[in-house]
Amino acid sequence: MSTAASLTKTASTSTKWYGFLACRGACACVHCIADPLQFDLMDMKKKGYLNSYEFRHSLVALGFDLSKPESYRELETYGTVPPDWQDQHNCPVNRLQVYQEQFRLCASKLVASRDPREEAAKVFNMFDYDQDGIISLEDMRRLAQDIKEDRSLSEDEIQSMIDHLDHDGKGGVNLDEFIQMMEEAG
């Protein structure tokens, strides 16, 4: 196989894995943060904005475990004084509102500050069901069963992806191989 063909196959396999594993709509990737449906889930009373409570808990749901003072700093930066607030220059932080675009900007900034290898390790551990340090065919079967998508890959396709990424024949993908695959797909 030529080098170009090998690189194309690696990119294709990496893209399949990334698409199959990484983004399930409840993560903190840029695509999910920008999705209006995700914001609607966080806006519990369907007001079109998040209050301070919803804002903080939405950040926690996206994996940002900020302290109350840290979340208030973000709220001060990205929040808006309610239009009906009498003194626009003297609004308490806990009364600020965060609209979808403001939330997207805040969450995107926080996502960008994450260590990509650490994030890949978190994703890896989510899919390593038996916690043996390898994503095996059995782990992938269980994942496919859990997500029950119409576009699930066949067992042969999954085994082919594992075989392609398993550099030393151990029967699965270890963390280093997973991170390499994620970097190639990203």
C-alpha positions in Angstrom: 0.0 0.0 0.0 1.4 3.4 -0.9 2.0 6.1 1.7 -0.8 8.2 0.4 -3.3 5.3 0.4 -2.2 4.4 4.0 -2.7 8.0 5.1 -6.1 8.1 3.4 -7.1 4.8 5.2 -5.9 6.2 8.5 -7.8 9.4 8.1 -11.0 7.5 7.1 -10.7 5.1 10.0 -10.0 8.0 12.4 -13.1 9.9 11.1 -15.3 6.8 11.5 -14.1 6.3 15.1 -14.5 10.0 16.0 -18.0 10.1 14.5 -19.0 6.9 16.2 -17.5 7.6 19.6 -17.0 11.2 20.4 -20.0 13.3 19.7 -23.3 12.1 21.1 -25.0 15.5 21.5 -24.4 15.7 25.3 -20.7 16.6 25.2 -19.0 19.9 25.3 -17.7 20.0 21.8 -18.1 23.2 19.8 -20.9 21.6 17.6 -23.0 20.6 20.6 -22.5 24.0 22.4 -23.7 25.8 19.3 -26.8 23.6 18.9 -30.0 25.6 19.8 -31.6 22.4 21.0 -28.9 22.0 23.7 -29.5 25.5 24.9 -33.3 24.8 25.0 -32.6 21.9 27.3 -30.8 24.2 29.7 -33.4 26.9 29.6 -35.7 25.1 32.0 -38.6 27.7 31.9 -38.2 28.4 28.1 -37.6 32.1 28.7 -34.9 32.4 25.9 -32.1 33.0 28.5 -30.4 31.3 31.4 -30.7 32.7 34.9 -27.6 32.4 37.3 -28.8 28.9 38.6 -29.3 27.5 35.1 -26.1 29.0 33.8 -24.0 27.4 36.6 -25.6 24.0 36.3 -25.4 24.1 32.5 -21.6 24.6 32.8 -21.5 21.7 35.2 -23.5 19.5 32.7 -20.9 20.3 30.1 -18.1 19.2 32.4 -17.0 22.5 33.9 -17.1 22.1 37.6 -16.6 25.8 38.5 -16.9 27.1 42.0 -19.7 29.6 42.7 -17.2 32.5 42.6 -15.7 31.2 39.3 -19.2 30.8 37.7 -20.1 34.3 38.9 -17.0 35.7 37.2 -18.1 34.1 34.0 -21.6 35.4 34.6 -20.2 39.0 35.1 -18.3 38.6 31.8 -21.1 37.1 29.7 -24.3 38.0 31.4 -26.7 40.8 30.5 -28.7 43.0 32.8 -32.4 42.2 32.5 -34.2 44.9 30.3 -36.7 45.6 33.0 -34.1 46.1 35.8 -34.6 49.6 37.2 -30.9 50.6 37.8 -29.0 49.2 34.8 -25.7 50.0 36.5 -26.4 48.4 39.8 -27.6 44.8 39.0 -26.5 42.0 41.3 -24.6 39.2 39.5 -27.1 36.6 40.4 -29.8 38.5 38.5 -27.9 38.6 35.2 -29.3 36.7 32.2 -27.3 34.7 29.7 -28.6 34.4 26.1 -27.7 31.6 23.8 -24.9 33.4 21.9 -23.4 34.6 25.2 -23.5 31.1 26.6 -21.9 29.7 23.4 -19.1 32.2 23.7 -18.5 31.4 27.3 -18.6 27.6 26.9 -16.4 27.8 23.7 -13.8 29.8 25.7 -13.9 27.2 28.5 -13.7 24.3 26.0 -10.6 25.9 24.3 -8.9 26.1 27.7 -9.1 22.3 28.2 -6.2 19.9 27.7 -7.2 17.9 24.6 -5.2 14.8 25.8 -7.0 14.9 29.1 -10.4 15.3 27.4 -9.5 12.4 25.0 -8.7 10.3 28.1 -12.1 11.1 29.6 -13.8 9.9 26.4 -11.6 6.8 26.3 -12.6 5.9 29.9 -16.3 6.3 29.1 -16.0 3.7 26.3 -13.7 1.3 28.1 -16.6 -0.3 29.9 -14.6 -3.0 31.7 -11.9 -0.5 32.6 -9.1 -2.8 31.4 -7.2 0.0 29.5 -8.3 -1.2 26.1 -11.4 -0.5 24.0 -12.2 -3.9 22.7 -14.8 -5.3 20.4 -16.9 -6.2 23.4 -16.7 -2.6 24.6 -17.8 -1.4 21.2 -20.7 -3.9 21.1 -21.8 -2.5 24.4 -21.5 1.0 23.2 -23.5 0.2 20.0 -26.2 -1.4 22.2 -26.3 1.7 24.5 -26.7 4.2 21.8 -28.9 2.2 19.5 -28.5 4.4 16.5 -29.7 3.7 13.0 -26.2 4.5 11.7 -24.5 2.0 13.9 -21.5 0.2 12.3 -21.6 -3.5 11.7 -19.5 -5.8 13.8 -17.1 -6.4 10.9 -16.7 -2.6 10.4 -15.9 -2.2 14.1 -13.5 -5.1 14.1 -11.8 -3.6 11.0 -11.4 -0.2 12.8 -10.0 -1.9 15.9 -7.5 -4.0 13.8 -6.4 -0.8 11.9 -5.7 1.2 15.1 -4.4 -1.7 17.2 -0.7 -1.3 16.4 0.6 -4.2 18.4 -2.1 -6.9 18.1 -3.5 -6.8 21.6 -7.1 -7.1 20.4 -8.2 -3.5 21.1 -7.3 0.2 21.2 -5.3 1.5 24.1 -5.3 5.1 25.3 -2.2 6.2 23.3 -3.7 4.7 20.1 -7.1 6.4 20.9 -5.4 9.8 21.4 -3.5 9.4 18.2 -6.7 8.6 16.4 -8.5 11.6 17.9 -5.6 13.9 17.0 -5.7 12.6 13.4 -9.5 13.1 13.2 -9.5 16.5 14.8 
